[in-house]
Amino acid sequence: MELFKSIVAVIGIIATIYFLIKKAETRTVLIGVGLIMSILTLNPMGALDAFAKSMTSGGLIMAICSSMGFAYVMKYTQCDTHLVHLLTKPLSGLKFFLIPIATVITFFINIAIPSAAGCAAAVGATLIPVLKSAGVRPATAGAAILAGTFGSMMSPGSSHSAMISEMSGLTIAQVNLSHAPYNMIAGAIGAVVLTILALVFKDYGEQHRQAYLAEQKESEIKVVEGVNVLYALAPLIPLVILVIGGTSLQQVPGLEWTKMGVPQAMLIGAIYGIIVTRISPVKITEEFFNGMGNSYANVLGIIIAASVFVAGLKSTGAVDAAISFLKESNEFVRWGATIGPFLMGLITGSGDAAAIAFNTAVTPHAVELGYTHVNLGMAAAIAGALGRTASPIAGVTIVCAGLAMVSPVEMVKRTAPGMILAVLFLALFML
């Protein structure tokens, strides 16, 4: 029977990787394979119970749904666009240095606009033409935006931060502040390597600028006028509240009120949006709840599906065997937690599925393996995002490629080396 269970586990893992590579619907694959493994090992209720339990993870639902609701409000009111324009408008004279600066700006905007594809669309629509007109080759212009799209790991709405918060007992703000230095260094590595590659590939020069201007039709040149600073501040309001409330700054007289949860901060941000934009509260409310519903279906849906898959693996004994192996061979943990999610993100175009599965199965045992929940769990999450940033089939890569009008492969040739170095940094220094 044990041999049969081992065969089921191996086939289940291979089947999951195969279907994800083929771009099958992630939730369907995870639930389907997990349920089949549970049935074959005569434990169908294990998968069904995991599905039911993960549907009501209070901390996850509150943080993720409220954050996505707020993101929908910012998109509807165009406050996110005003923030992007406010930060990018003064940059056109920076020439070659626009490449790393564009990556850094995207990284930090991605904290306030946590969707990678959504952030890339908002930032890229403005910055990619600026980069091209400054003389940057289109492939590097797109890559500069793509390389910054894992800043969302520091967002209060990150599903990974919410998961680790529940496991560790820390607040989401504390989780994010704990891993922020590693995340920012990984971002800096990506920006620096991309800049070096731009020199190697000769991706900056007057010839690229002239080629862009020759191809550019006047109707396609976007001139942004009248940035509203009050609008631009709206996406940052919840972020500022949560950072102050989650640190010793909230002890400063007059700032005690900032000690609150993610949903409360997001609601304050949405109310601020209503006040400054003067858009109908009815419309704002509709968008907020549309975003909440969408996040439950598409973000929490993956977490729920991953829990079913992990339950199926547990039924085969694979999870217990893996944890026992890692306990006895502790030197493999750092590589399994980083290289594994990185490769899955690279191959499948999604860093979330692999990282969530790892954090559901292994991270609860972090202390037994000699690590903290925050370091082990967030290393896996960041590594998955780095792998996705180096993948030519990721949704955000395709968005950036479309805006830059280049092949996704040409872009990831420029982002992948930096992402590989960044994941090695995580393995060696974060774990």
ZAMIVO-194582 format. One record per residue (C-alpha): residue in three letters; x, y, z. Coordinates in Angstrom, 2 decimals. Last residue first. Example, Ala and Ser with C-alpha at 12.3 -4.5 7.8 and 13.67 -1.06 7.14 Angstrom:
2
PADO:type:xx:yy:zz
PADO:Ser:13.67:-1.06:7.14 .
PADO:Ala:12.30:-4.50:7.80 .
This chain:
431
PADO:type:xx:yy:zz
PADO:Leu:17.51:31.43:5.01 .
PADO:Met:17.41:35.12:4.00 .
PADO:Phe:21.12:35.24:3.16 .
PADO:Leu:22.05:32.25:0.99 .
PADO:Ala:18.67:31.22:-0.40 .
PADO:Leu:17.43:34.78:-0.83 .
PADO:Phe:20.66:35.85:-2.59 .
PADO:Leu:20.38:32.84:-4.90 .
PADO:Val:16.84:34.00:-5.74 .
PADO:Ala:18.15:37.49:-6.58 .
PADO:Leu:20.95:36.15:-8.79 .
PADO:Ile:18.40:34.15:-10.80 .
PADO:Met:16.05:37.16:-11.01 .
PADO:Gly:18.86:39.35:-12.33 .
PADO:Pro:19.76:36.83:-15.04 .
PADO:Ala:16.05:36.36:-15.98 .
PADO:Thr:15.11:40.03:-16.58 .
PADO:Arg:17.04:40.68:-19.80 .
PADO:Lys:16.44:37.43:-21.65 .
PADO:Val:12.95:37.77:-20.15 .
PADO:Met:12.30:40.77:-22.40 .
PADO:Glu:13.38:39.19:-25.67 .
PADO:Val:11.28:36.11:-24.85 .
PADO:Pro:8.17:38.25:-24.34 .
PADO:Ser:8.57:39.42:-27.98 .
PADO:Val:8.34:43.18:-28.48 .
PADO:Met:5.61:45.82:-28.81 .
PADO:Ala:6.60:47.62:-25.58 .
PADO:Leu:2.99:47.69:-24.34 .
PADO:Gly:2.35:44.16:-25.61 .
PADO:Ala:5.56:42.85:-24.09 .
PADO:Cys:4.66:44.43:-20.74 .
PADO:Val:1.22:42.78:-20.74 .
PADO:Ile:2.70:39.43:-21.89 .
PADO:Thr:5.21:39.52:-19.05 .
PADO:Val:2.41:40.33:-16.57 .
PADO:Gly:0.45:37.29:-17.72 .
PADO:Ala:3.41:34.96:-17.32 .
PADO:Ile:4.39:32.98:-20.44 .
PADO:Pro:7.89:34.40:-20.94 .
PADO:Ser:8.84:33.60:-17.32 .
PADO:Ala:11.58:35.56:-15.53 .
PADO:Thr:9.15:37.66:-13.48 .
PADO:Arg:7.25:34.45:-12.63 .
PADO:Gly:10.42:32.97:-11.19 .
PADO:Leu:11.00:36.10:-9.09 .
PADO:Ala:7.41:35.88:-7.81 .
PADO:Gly:7.95:32.25:-6.78 .
PADO:Ala:11.18:33.20:-5.02 .
PADO:Ile:9.37:36.01:-3.16 .
PADO:Ala:6.72:33.56:-1.89 .
PADO:Ala:9.23:30.85:-0.92 .
PADO:Ala:11.41:33.37:0.94 .
PADO:Met:8.20:34.74:2.51 .
PADO:Gly:7.32:31.39:4.04 .
PADO:Leu:10.79:30.44:5.29 .
PADO:Asn:11.68:33.86:6.68 .
PADO:Val:8.27:34.64:8.20 .
PADO:His:7.60:31.19:9.66 .
PADO:Thr:11.00:31.27:11.38 .
PADO:Tyr:13.63:28.70:10.56 .
PADO:Gly:15.24:25.62:12.18 .
PADO:Leu:13.24:22.88:10.46 .
PADO:Glu:11.08:22.32:13.54 .
PADO:Val:10.40:26.08:13.62 .
PADO:Ala:9.31:26.05:9.96 .
PADO:His:6.78:23.22:10.38 .
PADO:Pro:3.80:25.41:9.34 .
PADO:Thr:6.01:26.37:6.33 .
PADO:Val:5.95:22.88:4.77 .
PADO:Ala:2.50:22.02:3.41 .
PADO:Thr:0.54:25.26:3.16 .
PADO:Asn:3.58:27.43:2.49 .
PADO:Phe:4.80:25.06:-0.22 .
PADO:Ala:1.36:24.93:-1.89 .
PADO:Ile:1.07:28.73:-1.65 .
PADO:Ala:4.53:29.20:-3.16 .
PADO:Ala:3.87:26.75:-6.03 .
PADO:Ala:0.48:28.24:-6.95 .
PADO:Asp:1.50:31.88:-6.48 .
PADO:Gly:4.56:32.10:-8.73 .
PADO:Ser:2.54:31.78:-11.89 .
PADO:Gly:4.11:31.63:-15.37 .
PADO:Thr:4.15:27.83:-15.26 .
PADO:Ile:7.82:27.09:-15.93 .
PADO:Leu:9.40:30.16:-14.34 .
PADO:Gly:7.04:30.19:-11.35 .
PADO:Met:7.65:26.48:-10.81 .
PADO:Leu:11.40:27.03:-11.10 .
PADO:Phe:11.33:29.83:-8.53 .
PADO:Pro:9.02:27.88:-6.19 .
PADO:Gly:11.59:25.01:-6.09 .
PADO:Ile:14.74:27.19:-6.10 .
PADO:Thr:13.64:29.05:-2.98 .
PADO:Ala:12.12:26.74:-0.36 .
PADO:Gly:13.88:23.62:-1.66 .
PADO:Trp:17.23:25.39:-1.68 .
PADO:Arg:17.02:26.73:1.89 .
PADO:Val:15.60:23.43:3.12 .
PADO:Phe:18.33:21.25:1.59 .
PADO:Glu:20.91:22.04:4.31 .
PADO:Asn:18.48:20.71:6.92 .
PADO:Ser:18.90:17.12:5.79 .
PADO:Glu:17.31:15.19:8.68 .
PADO:Lys:14.52:17.72:9.18 .
PADO:Leu:14.13:18.13:5.42 .
PADO:Phe:13.72:14.38:4.95 .
PADO:Ser:11.13:14.18:7.72 .
PADO:Ile:9.24:17.10:6.13 .
PADO:Ala:9.30:15.41:2.72 .
PADO:Ala:8.08:12.10:4.15 .
PADO:Asp:5.24:13.83:6.03 .
PADO:Val:4.21:15.64:2.84 .
PADO:Ala:4.41:12.53:0.65 .
PADO:Gly:2.26:10.37:2.95 .
PADO:Thr:-0.23:9.73:0.15 .
PADO:Ser:-3.06:11.35:2.11 .
PADO:Lys:-0.79:14.34:2.77 .
PADO:Leu:-0.45:14.83:-0.98 .
PADO:Gly:-4.23:14.93:-1.34 .
PADO:Ala:-4.49:17.41:1.53 .
PADO:Val:-1.84:19.51:-0.24 .
PADO:Phe:-3.97:19.57:-3.40 .
PADO:Val:-7.08:20.51:-1.42 .
PADO:Ser:-5.15:23.31:0.33 .
PADO:Ala:-3.93:24.54:-3.06 .
PADO:Ala:-7.52:24.86:-4.28 .
PADO:Ile:-8.47:27.00:-1.28 .
PADO:Ile:-5.40:29.21:-1.76 .
PADO:Ile:-6.12:29.47:-5.50 .
PADO:Gly:-9.72:30.49:-4.82 .
PADO:Leu:-8.50:33.02:-2.27 .
PADO:Val:-6.94:34.89:-5.16 .
PADO:Asn:-9.36:34.42:-8.06 .
PADO:Ala:-12.82:33.92:-6.59 .
PADO:Tyr:-12.33:35.67:-3.27 .
PADO:Ser:-10.44:38.49:-5.00 .
PADO:Asn:-13.23:38.99:-7.54 .
PADO:Gly:-15.86:39.21:-4.83 .
PADO:Met:-13.91:41.82:-2.90 .
PADO:Gly:-13.22:43.80:-6.07 .
PADO:Asn:-16.92:43.84:-6.98 .
PADO:Phe:-17.62:44.91:-3.39 .
PADO:Phe:-15.37:47.95:-3.68 .
PADO:Glu:-16.64:48.75:-7.18 .
PADO:Glu:-20.27:48.80:-6.05 .
PADO:Thr:-19.40:50.94:-3.03 .
PADO:Ile:-17.53:53.43:-5.22 .
PADO:Lys:-20.47:53.63:-7.63 .
PADO:Val:-22.95:54.25:-4.79 .
PADO:Pro:-20.60:56.77:-3.17 .
PADO:Ser:-20.95:58.83:-6.38 .
PADO:Ile:-17.62:60.33:-7.44 .
PADO:Arg:-16.48:63.43:-5.57 .
PADO:Thr:-12.85:62.60:-6.46 .
PADO:Val:-11.37:63.93:-3.19 .
PADO:Ile:-14.10:62.77:-0.79 .
PADO:Ile:-14.88:59.42:-2.44 .
PADO:Gly:-11.19:58.52:-2.58 .
PADO:Tyr:-10.77:59.41:1.11 .
PADO:Ile:-13.63:57.02:1.83 .
PADO:Ala:-11.83:54.30:-0.15 .
PADO:Gly:-8.61:54.89:1.82 .
PADO:Ile:-10.49:54.74:5.12 .
PADO:Leu:-12.04:51.44:3.98 .
PADO:Met:-8.62:50.06:3.12 .
PADO:Ala:-7.29:51.00:6.56 .
PADO:Gln:-10.24:49.32:8.31 .
PADO:Pro:-9.86:46.16:6.21 .
PADO:Val:-6.08:45.95:6.91 .
PADO:Gly:-6.37:46.06:10.70 .
PADO:Met:-5.89:49.01:13.04 .
PADO:Lys:-3.30:50.89:15.09 .
PADO:Thr:-3.42:54.20:13.19 .
PADO:Trp:-5.57:55.78:15.94 .
PADO:Glu:-2.52:56.14:18.18 .
PADO:Leu:-1.06:58.74:15.80 .
PADO:Gly:-1.90:61.88:17.80 .
PADO:Pro:0.88:61.41:20.32 .
PADO:Val:3.62:59.21:18.82 .
PADO:Gln:3.03:55.60:19.92 .
PADO:Gln:1.91:54.68:16.38 .
PADO:Leu:5.48:55.30:15.25 .
PADO:Ser:6.54:52.17:17.15 .
PADO:Thr:5.51:50.12:14.13 .
PADO:Gly:2.38:48.45:12.76 .
PADO:Gly:0.16:51.50:13.01 .
PADO:Ile:2.64:53.69:11.10 .
PADO:Val:3.07:51.11:8.33 .
PADO:Leu:-0.66:50.35:8.24 .
PADO:Ile:-1.69:54.00:8.00 .
PADO:Val:0.91:54.77:5.30 .
PADO:Leu:-0.22:51.82:3.17 .
PADO:Pro:-3.90:52.66:3.62 .
PADO:Ile:-3.31:56.25:2.36 .
PADO:Leu:-0.91:55.43:-0.51 .
PADO:Pro:-3.51:54.66:-3.18 .
PADO:Ala:-5.24:58.03:-2.41 .
PADO:Leu:-2.17:60.28:-2.65 .
PADO:Ala:-2.37:60.54:-6.44 .
PADO:Tyr:-5.94:61.85:-6.29 .
PADO:Leu:-4.89:64.64:-3.93 .
PADO:Val:-1.92:65.38:-6.20 .
PADO:Asn:-4.14:65.86:-9.24 .
PADO:Val:-2.05:65.51:-12.40 .
PADO:Gly:-3.16:68.18:-14.86 .
PADO:Glu:-1.75:67.07:-18.18 .
PADO:Val:-0.60:63.77:-19.55 .
PADO:Val:0.51:63.75:-23.17 .
PADO:Lys:0.15:60.37:-24.83 .
PADO:Ile:1.80:59.94:-28.20 .
PADO:Glu:-0.23:57.38:-30.14 .
PADO:Ser:-2.05:59.91:-32.31 .
PADO:Glu:1.27:61.35:-33.44 .
PADO:Lys:2.32:58.02:-34.89 .
PADO:Gln:5.54:56.62:-33.56 .
PADO:Glu:7.63:54.63:-36.01 .
PADO:Ala:10.13:57.38:-36.78 .
PADO:Leu:10.21:58.51:-33.15 .
PADO:Tyr:11.04:54.99:-32.00 .
PADO:Ala:13.80:54.52:-34.57 .
PADO:Gln:15.25:57.92:-33.66 .
PADO:Arg:15.36:57.02:-29.98 .
PADO:His:16.91:53.63:-30.66 .
PADO:Gln:19.60:55.24:-32.85 .
PADO:Glu:20.29:57.85:-30.16 .
PADO:Gly:21.44:55.19:-27.74 .
PADO:Tyr:20.55:52.66:-25.10 .
PADO:Asp:20.17:48.91:-25.51 .
PADO:Lys:23.80:48.27:-26.33 .
PADO:Phe:23.34:44.59:-25.33 .
PADO:Val:26.18:44.81:-22.76 .
PADO:Leu:25.13:48.28:-21.58 .
PADO:Ala:21.49:47.24:-21.18 .
PADO:Leu:22.76:44.08:-19.49 .
PADO:Ile:24.41:46.22:-16.81 .
PADO:Thr:21.14:48.10:-16.24 .
PADO:Leu:19.19:44.85:-15.97 .
PADO:Val:21.73:43.55:-13.44 .
PADO:Val:21.35:46.70:-11.33 .
PADO:Ala:17.53:46.69:-11.38 .
PADO:Gly:17.20:42.98:-10.56 .
PADO:Ile:19.74:43.21:-7.74 .
PADO:Ala:17.89:46.25:-6.36 .
PADO:Gly:14.63:44.31:-6.33 .
PADO:Ala:16.29:41.43:-4.46 .
PADO:Ile:17.71:44.01:-2.02 .
PADO:Met:14.18:45.41:-1.57 .
PADO:Asn:12.70:41.97:-0.85 .
PADO:Tyr:15.47:41.13:1.61 .
PADO:Pro:15.02:44.44:3.46 .
PADO:Ala:11.18:44.07:3.45 .
PADO:His:11.14:40.60:5.08 .
PADO:Ser:10.49:41.73:8.64 .
PADO:Leu:8.58:44.90:7.68 .
PADO:Asn:6.08:42.81:5.72 .
PADO:Val:5.49:40.35:8.54 .
PADO:Gln:5.12:43.18:11.07 .
PADO:Ala:2.58:44.96:8.85 .
PADO:Ile:0.64:41.70:8.41 .
PADO:Thr:0.43:41.35:12.19 .
PADO:Leu:2.42:38.57:13.82 .
PADO:Gly:0.84:35.33:15.05 .
PADO:Ser:3.28:33.32:12.94 .
PADO:Met:0.88:31.09:11.04 .
PADO:Glu:-1.87:33.66:10.53 .
PADO:Ser:0.62:36.36:9.51 .
PADO:Ile:2.30:33.91:7.14 .
PADO:Met:-0.95:33.42:5.26 .
PADO:Ala:-1.73:37.17:5.18 .
PADO:Ser:1.76:37.98:3.92 .
PADO:His:1.33:35.39:1.16 .
PADO:Ser:-2.07:36.73:0.10 .
PADO:Ser:-0.54:40.17:-0.36 .
PADO:Gly:-3.02:42.92:0.53 .
PADO:Pro:-0.70:44.66:2.98 .
PADO:Ser:1.72:44.97:0.05 .
PADO:Met:5.37:44.03:0.62 .
PADO:Met:5.23:41.02:-1.74 .
PADO:Ser:3.58:43.46:-4.16 .
PADO:Gly:7.06:44.74:-5.03 .
PADO:Phe:7.26:41.74:-7.37 .
PADO:Thr:6.58:43.73:-10.52 .
PADO:Gly:9.83:45.68:-10.70 .
PADO:Ala:11.60:43.57:-13.32 .
PADO:Leu:8.56:43.77:-15.64 .
PADO:Ile:8.78:47.56:-15.88 .
PADO:Ala:12.48:47.60:-16.80 .
PADO:Ala:11.91:44.59:-19.09 .
PADO:Gly:9.45:46.54:-21.21 .
PADO:Ala:11.93:49.36:-21.76 .
PADO:Thr:14.70:46.79:-22.23 .
PADO:Ala:12.85:45.13:-25.11 .
PADO:Pro:11.88:48.55:-26.56 .
PADO:Arg:15.53:49.77:-26.81 .
PADO:Val:16.04:52.86:-24.63 .
PADO:Gly:16.65:56.17:-26.42 .
PADO:Ala:14.80:58.66:-24.18 .
PADO:Ser:11.70:58.33:-26.39 .
PADO:Lys:11.66:54.60:-25.66 .
PADO:Leu:11.90:55.11:-21.89 .
PADO:Val:9.11:57.72:-21.89 .
PADO:Pro:6.95:55.44:-24.09 .
PADO:Ile:7.53:52.61:-21.58 .
PADO:Leu:6.83:54.85:-18.58 .
PADO:Thr:3.21:55.88:-19.12 .
PADO:Ala:1.43:52.78:-20.40 .
PADO:Gly:3.97:50.71:-18.49 .
PADO:Val:3.00:52.08:-15.08 .
PADO:Ala:-0.73:51.40:-15.32 .
PADO:Ala:-0.46:48.16:-17.33 .
PADO:Ala:2.43:46.87:-15.23 .
PADO:Cys:0.53:47.66:-12.02 .
PADO:Gly:-2.54:45.81:-13.25 .
PADO:Ala:-0.46:42.83:-14.40 .
PADO:Ala:1.37:42.59:-11.08 .
PADO:Ser:-1.76:43.25:-8.99 .
PADO:Pro:-0.62:44.92:-5.76 .
PADO:Ile:-1.22:48.60:-6.69 .
PADO:Ala:0.23:50.30:-3.57 .
PADO:Ile:3.14:47.88:-3.23 .
PADO:Asn:3.40:47.66:-7.03 .
PADO:Ile:4.04:51.43:-7.05 .
PADO:Phe:7.22:50.69:-5.10 .
PADO:Phe:8.56:48.09:-7.53 .
PADO:Thr:7.44:50.07:-10.59 .
PADO:Ile:9.39:53.09:-9.34 .
PADO:Val:12.48:50.95:-8.74 .
PADO:Thr:12.31:49.38:-12.20 .
PADO:Ala:11.80:52.76:-13.89 .
PADO:Ile:14.75:54.17:-11.91 .
PADO:Pro:16.98:51.31:-13.11 .
PADO:Ile:16.23:52.09:-16.78 .
PADO:Leu:15.74:55.87:-16.50 .
PADO:Phe:19.42:56.17:-15.68 .
PADO:Phe:20.13:56.12:-19.43 .
PADO:Lys:18.21:59.39:-20.06 .
PADO:Leu:17.28:61.22:-16.83 .
PADO:Gly:15.52:64.05:-18.67 .
PADO:Ser:12.17:62.25:-19.05 .
PADO:Leu:11.79:61.63:-15.32 .
PADO:Pro:9.70:64.55:-14.03 .
PADO:Lys:6.34:63.00:-15.11 .
PADO:Thr:6.97:59.53:-13.69 .
PADO:Leu:5.96:59.87:-10.03 .
PADO:Leu:2.93:62.10:-10.56 .
PADO:His:1.89:60.11:-13.62 .
PADO:Val:1.87:56.83:-11.69 .
PADO:Leu:-0.05:58.35:-8.77 .
PADO:His:-2.59:59.92:-11.16 .
PADO:Thr:-3.09:56.52:-12.81 .
PADO:Asp:-3.78:54.88:-9.44 .
PADO:Cys:-6.34:57.61:-8.64 .
PADO:Gln:-8.19:56.65:-11.81 .
PADO:Thr:-11.49:56.64:-9.84 .
PADO:Tyr:-12.33:53.15:-11.15 .
PADO:Lys:-8.76:51.90:-10.71 .
PADO:Met:-8.50:53.20:-7.15 .
PADO:Val:-11.90:51.71:-6.29 .
PADO:Tyr:-10.89:48.33:-7.72 .
PADO:Ala:-7.68:48.41:-5.65 .
PADO:Phe:-9.75:49.14:-2.52 .
PADO:Gly:-11.87:46.06:-3.14 .
PADO:Met:-8.69:44.07:-3.74 .
PADO:Ser:-7.32:45.15:-0.39 .
PADO:Ser:-10.61:44.40:1.40 .
PADO:Cys:-10.74:40.89:-0.09 .
PADO:Ile:-7.12:40.04:0.72 .
PADO:Ala:-6.96:41.26:4.31 .
PADO:Met:-10.39:40.17:5.51 .
PADO:Ile:-10.45:36.81:3.73 .
PADO:Leu:-6.94:35.86:4.82 .
PADO:Gly:-7.50:36.72:8.47 .
PADO:Gly:-10.80:34.84:8.61 .
PADO:Ser:-9.78:31.60:6.94 .
PADO:Thr:-13.34:30.48:6.13 .
PADO:Met:-13.03:28.71:2.79 .
PADO:Ser:-9.81:27.01:3.96 .
PADO:Lys:-11.73:24.72:6.29 .
PADO:Ala:-14.29:23.59:3.71 .
PADO:Phe:-11.71:22.71:1.06 .
PADO:Ala:-9.48:20.95:3.60 .
PADO:Asp:-12.50:18.93:4.78 .
PADO:Leu:-13.24:17.86:1.20 .
PADO:Ala:-9.63:16.82:0.59 .
PADO:Gly:-9.39:14.77:3.79 .
PADO:Met:-12.93:13.44:3.23 .
PADO:Pro:-11.72:11.53:0.17 .
PADO:Asn:-9.30:9.41:2.21 .
PADO:Leu:-9.10:6.05:0.45 .
PADO:Thr:-5.63:6.65:-1.07 .
PADO:Leu:-7.14:6.74:-4.55 .
PADO:Ile:-9.85:9.14:-3.36 .
PADO:Ser:-7.36:11.54:-1.78 .
PADO:Met:-5.12:11.52:-4.86 .
PADO:Ile:-8.16:12.19:-7.07 .
PADO:Leu:-9.24:15.09:-4.85 .
PADO:Gly:-5.82:16.70:-4.93 .
PADO:Val:-5.52:16.30:-8.70 .
PADO:Gly:-8.91:17.88:-9.35 .
PADO:Ile:-8.60:20.65:-6.76 .
PADO:Leu:-5.15:21.72:-7.95 .
PADO:Val:-5.92:21.40:-11.66 .
PADO:Thr:-9.30:23.13:-11.46 .
PADO:Arg:-7.85:25.98:-9.41 .
PADO:Thr:-5.02:26.56:-11.89 .
PADO:Glu:-7.07:26.59:-15.12 .
PADO:Ala:-4.91:24.74:-17.67 .
PADO:Lys:-1.94:26.74:-18.94 .
PADO:Lys:-0.20:23.70:-20.52 .
PADO:Ile:2.61:24.27:-18.01 .
PADO:Leu:-0.03:24.06:-15.25 .
PADO:Phe:-1.32:20.78:-16.70 .
PADO:Tyr:2.15:19.21:-16.78 .
PADO:Ile:3.14:20.43:-13.31 .
PADO:Thr:-0.05:19.00:-11.82 .
PADO:Ala:0.32:15.70:-13.67 .
PADO:Ile:3.92:15.33:-12.45 .
PADO:Ile:2.87:16.01:-8.85 .
PADO:Gly:-0.05:13.58:-9.02 .
PADO:Ile:2.03:10.85:-10.71 .
PADO:Val:4.65:11.11:-7.96 .
PADO:Ala:2.04:11.10:-5.17 .
PADO:Val:0.08:8.16:-6.65 .
PADO:Ile:3.30:6.15:-7.01 .
PADO:Ser:4.16:6.84:-3.35 .
PADO:Lys:0.68:5.76:-2.28 .
PADO:Phe:1.03:2.49:-4.23 .
PADO:Leu:4.40:1.79:-2.60 .
PADO:Glu:2.86:2.39:0.83 .
PADO:Met:0.00:0.00:0.00 .
